[in-house]
Amino acid sequence: MINAKLAQQSHSSHQTIVKLSPKVAFGGEELVIIGGPCAVESLEQMETVAQKLSTASVQALRGGVYKPRTSPYAFQGMGEEGLEILAKLRSRYNMPVITEVMSISQIEIVAAHADMLQIGSRNMQNFDLLKALGQAGKPILLKRGLAATIEEFVMAAEYILSHGNLDVVLCERGIRSFDNYTRNVLDLAAVAALKQITHLPVIVDPSHAVGKRELVAPMAKAAIACGADGLIIECHPEPEKSISDARQALALEDMVNLVDNLKPIAAAVGRNISEATGVGLKPAPIYCAA
């Protein structure tokens, strides 16, 4: 038994709903599909992505502006300039945006521009950061660590919950293994287990799990079939030219086709994927830091 007082499931029918926007929420009957590139590279790149995805059944936009990279010489992200780009597109296309925060010092500015703050796998057990996110005032997307057990993953969420933020979404993104054919090993059993252990929504990142674009669609379908509440998938206008994680990024048209192909699978397990929410709606407001 995991000693998670706040994250643990108290009753089989208890399911937390985490609202990303008035029209988008994790944990209900509707699945949430998040799409976008690994890294924000330019306004033109992100404009192309947002324009295409806003006309499809993709409810939210992702893009990294602070990038944790293995090499200190690799592209580290556009920082505040990237946040401004996300904020513009968020308003223009009425699509909530999700981006990573890597340190306590970044929380305020990221929260001022994004609807959800992502904690990457390398920071899953950055406990001071998790505590601070408990007071961030925005929903948190918590990714499983590179080699974290399910218990460690749940207890990381407990840090955020215990410091006041109850809007936490868990993300299975694969764990390291002796096998290196795929980038990581996607643990779909963890998705089913987490849905039983906790009341928190659980989504899957097949892109980082497999690391090869041709494997993303099968794993995305399997994730929905096993009970995931949504997906976060990397896509890019020109995948081969992506600054970061080019090998796993889908072309935009392939992303749209994948989402359409997920709809009958969602229906088979009693879920649905809503139609486009971006185009033709009143622009969302841009929040300012307090």
C-alpha positions as CSV (number, residue, x, y, z in Angstrom):
1,M,0.0,0.0,0.0
2,I,1.3,3.4,-1.0
3,N,1.1,5.9,1.9
4,A,-0.2,8.8,-0.2
5,K,-2.9,10.5,1.9
6,L,-4.0,12.9,-0.8
7,A,-3.2,11.2,-4.0
8,Q,-4.6,7.8,-3.1
9,Q,-7.9,6.5,-4.4
10,S,-10.5,6.5,-1.6
11,H,-13.3,5.1,-3.7
12,S,-13.5,3.4,-7.1
13,S,-15.8,6.1,-8.4
14,H,-13.7,9.0,-7.1
15,Q,-12.0,10.7,-10.1
16,T,-10.5,14.2,-9.9
17,I,-11.2,16.5,-12.8
18,V,-8.4,18.9,-13.6
19,K,-9.6,21.9,-15.7
20,L,-7.1,23.2,-18.3
21,S,-9.6,25.8,-19.6
22,P,-13.4,26.3,-19.4
23,K,-13.8,23.8,-22.3
24,V,-10.9,21.4,-21.7
25,A,-10.5,19.1,-18.6
26,F,-8.6,16.0,-17.8
27,G,-10.3,13.0,-16.1
28,G,-13.8,13.1,-17.6
29,E,-15.4,11.3,-20.4
30,E,-13.6,13.4,-23.0
31,L,-10.0,12.6,-23.7
32,V,-7.5,15.5,-23.9
33,I,-5.1,15.5,-26.9
34,I,-2.0,17.8,-26.5
35,G,0.2,18.4,-29.6
36,G,3.1,20.5,-30.6
37,P,6.9,20.4,-31.0
38,C,9.5,19.5,-28.4
39,A,10.9,23.0,-28.6
40,V,9.5,26.4,-29.5
41,E,11.9,27.5,-32.3
42,S,10.2,30.6,-33.8
43,L,6.8,32.4,-34.1
44,E,6.5,31.1,-37.7
45,Q,7.0,27.5,-36.6
46,M,4.5,27.7,-33.8
47,E,2.0,29.6,-35.9
48,T,2.0,26.8,-38.5
49,V,1.5,24.2,-35.7
50,A,-1.3,26.1,-34.0
51,Q,-3.1,26.9,-37.2
52,K,-3.1,23.2,-38.2
53,L,-3.9,21.7,-34.8
54,S,-6.6,24.2,-34.0
55,T,-8.7,22.8,-36.8
56,A,-8.3,19.2,-35.6
57,S,-9.4,17.4,-32.5
58,V,-6.4,18.7,-30.5
59,Q,-7.4,20.6,-27.4
60,A,-4.1,22.0,-26.2
61,L,-0.7,23.1,-27.5
62,R,2.7,22.1,-26.1
63,G,6.1,23.6,-26.7
64,G,9.3,23.7,-24.6
65,V,10.9,27.1,-23.9
66,Y,13.3,25.9,-21.2
67,K,14.9,22.7,-22.3
68,P,16.8,20.3,-20.1
69,R,19.4,18.8,-22.4
70,T,22.0,16.1,-21.8
71,S,24.7,18.3,-23.4
72,P,25.4,21.8,-22.1
73,Y,26.1,22.8,-25.7
74,A,22.7,21.7,-27.1
75,F,19.9,24.2,-27.7
76,Q,18.5,25.2,-24.3
77,G,15.3,26.9,-25.4
78,M,14.1,30.4,-26.2
79,G,13.2,31.3,-22.7
80,E,11.0,34.3,-22.2
81,E,10.8,35.0,-25.9
82,G,9.4,31.5,-26.4
83,L,6.8,32.2,-23.6
84,E,5.7,35.3,-25.4
85,I,5.2,33.3,-28.6
86,L,3.1,30.7,-26.7
87,A,1.0,33.5,-25.2
88,K,0.3,35.1,-28.5
89,L,-0.9,31.8,-30.0
90,R,-2.9,30.9,-26.9
91,S,-4.9,34.1,-27.4
92,R,-5.1,33.9,-31.2
93,Y,-6.3,30.3,-31.4
94,N,-8.0,29.9,-28.1
95,M,-5.8,26.9,-27.3
96,P,-4.5,26.4,-23.8
97,V,-0.7,25.9,-23.7
98,I,1.5,23.6,-21.7
99,T,5.3,24.2,-21.2
100,E,8.0,22.9,-18.8
101,V,9.3,24.7,-15.8
102,M,12.8,23.6,-14.5
103,S,13.4,25.7,-11.5
104,I,11.6,27.7,-8.7
105,S,12.8,30.9,-10.3
106,Q,10.9,30.2,-13.5
107,I,7.5,29.4,-11.9
108,E,6.2,33.0,-11.8
109,I,7.0,33.9,-15.4
110,V,5.9,30.5,-16.9
111,A,2.6,30.7,-14.9
112,A,2.0,34.1,-16.3
113,H,2.1,32.8,-19.9
114,A,0.9,29.1,-19.7
115,D,-2.2,27.3,-18.6
116,M,-0.4,24.2,-17.3
117,L,3.2,23.8,-15.9
118,Q,5.0,20.6,-16.9
119,I,7.5,18.9,-14.7
120,G,9.9,16.8,-16.8
121,S,11.2,13.4,-15.9
122,R,14.5,14.7,-14.7
123,N,12.8,16.9,-12.1
124,M,10.2,14.4,-10.8
125,Q,12.0,14.3,-7.5
126,N,13.2,17.9,-7.3
127,F,11.3,18.2,-4.0
128,D,11.9,21.9,-3.4
129,L,10.4,22.6,-6.9
130,L,7.5,20.3,-6.2
131,K,6.7,22.1,-3.0
132,A,6.8,25.4,-4.7
133,L,4.5,24.2,-7.4
134,G,2.0,23.5,-4.6
135,Q,1.5,27.2,-4.5
136,A,1.8,28.0,-8.2
137,G,-1.9,28.5,-8.8
138,K,-1.9,26.5,-12.1
139,P,-2.5,22.9,-13.0
140,I,0.7,20.7,-13.0
141,L,1.6,18.0,-15.5
142,L,4.0,15.6,-13.7
143,K,6.0,13.2,-15.8
144,R,7.3,10.0,-14.5
145,G,11.1,9.9,-13.8
146,L,13.5,8.1,-16.0
147,A,13.7,5.1,-13.6
148,A,11.1,5.9,-11.0
149,T,8.9,3.3,-9.5
150,I,5.2,3.7,-9.4
151,E,5.3,4.5,-5.7
152,E,8.0,7.2,-6.2
153,F,5.9,8.7,-9.0
154,V,2.8,8.9,-6.8
155,M,4.7,10.3,-3.8
156,A,6.1,13.0,-6.1
157,A,2.6,14.0,-6.9
158,E,1.8,13.9,-3.1
159,Y,4.5,16.6,-2.6
160,I,2.5,19.0,-4.9
161,L,-0.9,18.0,-3.4
162,S,0.3,18.4,0.2
163,H,1.5,21.9,-0.5
164,G,-1.9,23.1,-1.7
165,N,-2.2,22.4,-5.4
166,L,-4.8,19.6,-6.0
167,D,-4.7,20.0,-9.8
168,V,-2.1,17.4,-10.8
169,V,-2.1,15.2,-13.9
170,L,0.3,12.3,-14.1
171,C,2.1,11.4,-17.3
172,E,3.6,8.0,-18.1
173,R,6.4,8.6,-20.6
174,G,8.4,5.4,-20.5
175,I,11.2,4.2,-18.2
176,R,14.8,3.1,-19.0
177,S,15.6,-0.5,-19.6
178,F,18.4,-2.8,-20.8
179,D,16.8,-2.6,-24.3
180,N,17.7,0.4,-26.4
181,Y,15.7,-0.4,-29.6
182,T,13.1,2.2,-28.3
183,R,14.1,5.3,-26.5
184,N,12.4,4.1,-23.3
185,V,10.0,1.3,-22.4
186,L,6.4,2.5,-22.3
187,D,4.8,1.1,-19.1
188,L,1.1,0.8,-19.9
189,A,0.6,-1.4,-16.9
190,A,1.5,1.6,-14.9
191,V,-1.3,3.5,-16.5
192,A,-3.9,0.9,-15.4
193,A,-2.3,0.7,-12.0
194,L,-2.3,4.4,-11.4
195,K,-5.9,4.6,-12.4
196,Q,-6.6,2.2,-9.5
197,I,-4.1,3.6,-7.0
198,T,-4.9,7.3,-7.4
199,H,-7.9,9.6,-8.3
200,L,-5.6,11.8,-10.4
201,P,-5.9,11.9,-14.2
202,V,-3.3,9.9,-16.1
203,I,-2.1,10.7,-19.6
204,V,0.6,9.1,-21.8
205,D,3.5,10.5,-23.8
206,P,4.2,7.9,-26.5
207,S,6.7,10.2,-28.3
208,H,9.3,10.1,-25.5
209,A,8.6,6.5,-24.7
210,V,9.4,5.1,-28.2
211,G,11.6,7.7,-29.7
212,K,10.6,6.7,-33.3
213,R,7.8,8.3,-35.1
214,E,6.6,5.1,-36.8
215,L,5.9,3.6,-33.3
216,V,4.0,6.5,-31.9
217,A,0.6,5.7,-33.4
218,P,0.4,2.1,-32.2
219,M,1.4,3.1,-28.7
220,A,-1.0,6.0,-28.6
221,K,-3.9,3.7,-29.6
222,A,-2.8,1.2,-26.9
223,A,-2.7,4.0,-24.3
224,I,-6.3,5.0,-25.0
225,A,-7.4,1.4,-24.9
226,C,-5.9,0.8,-21.5
227,G,-7.6,3.8,-19.9
228,A,-5.4,6.8,-20.3
229,D,-7.2,10.2,-19.9
230,G,-5.3,11.7,-22.8
231,L,-2.1,12.0,-24.8
232,I,0.8,14.4,-25.3
233,I,2.4,13.9,-28.7
234,E,5.2,15.7,-30.4
235,C,4.6,17.1,-33.9
236,H,6.4,19.6,-36.1
237,P,5.9,21.3,-39.5
238,E,9.2,19.7,-40.7
239,P,10.0,16.9,-38.3
240,E,13.5,16.1,-39.8
241,K,14.5,19.8,-39.2
242,S,13.3,19.9,-35.6
243,I,16.0,21.3,-33.3
244,S,15.1,18.8,-30.6
245,D,13.9,15.1,-30.8
246,A,13.5,15.2,-34.6
247,R,13.4,11.4,-34.8
248,Q,10.2,11.1,-32.8
249,A,8.2,14.0,-34.1
250,L,5.2,13.5,-36.3
251,A,4.4,15.6,-39.3
252,L,1.4,17.8,-38.7
253,E,-0.8,15.9,-41.2
254,D,0.2,12.6,-39.6
255,M,-0.8,14.0,-36.2
256,V,-4.2,15.0,-37.4
257,N,-4.8,11.6,-39.0
258,L,-3.7,9.8,-35.8
259,V,-6.2,11.8,-33.7
260,D,-9.0,10.8,-36.1
261,N,-7.9,7.2,-35.9
262,L,-8.1,7.3,-32.1
263,K,-11.8,8.2,-32.0
264,P,-13.2,4.7,-32.6
265,I,-10.8,3.3,-30.0
266,A,-12.0,6.0,-27.5
267,A,-15.6,5.1,-28.2
268,A,-14.9,1.4,-27.7
269,V,-13.8,2.1,-24.1
270,G,-16.6,4.6,-23.3
271,R,-14.7,7.8,-24.0
272,N,-14.7,10.4,-26.7
273,I,-12.5,13.0,-28.3
274,S,-14.1,16.3,-28.9
275,E,-13.9,18.3,-32.0
276,A,-11.7,21.3,-32.6
277,T,-12.0,24.1,-30.0
278,G,-9.6,26.6,-31.3
279,V,-11.0,28.3,-34.4
280,G,-13.9,30.7,-34.3
281,L,-14.0,31.0,-30.5
282,K,-13.5,34.1,-28.4
283,P,-9.8,34.5,-27.8
284,A,-8.6,33.3,-24.3
285,P,-7.2,36.0,-22.0
286,I,-3.5,36.2,-21.4
287,Y,-2.8,36.1,-17.6
288,C,-0.4,38.5,-16.1
289,A,1.9,37.7,-13.2
290,A,0.6,39.0,-9.8
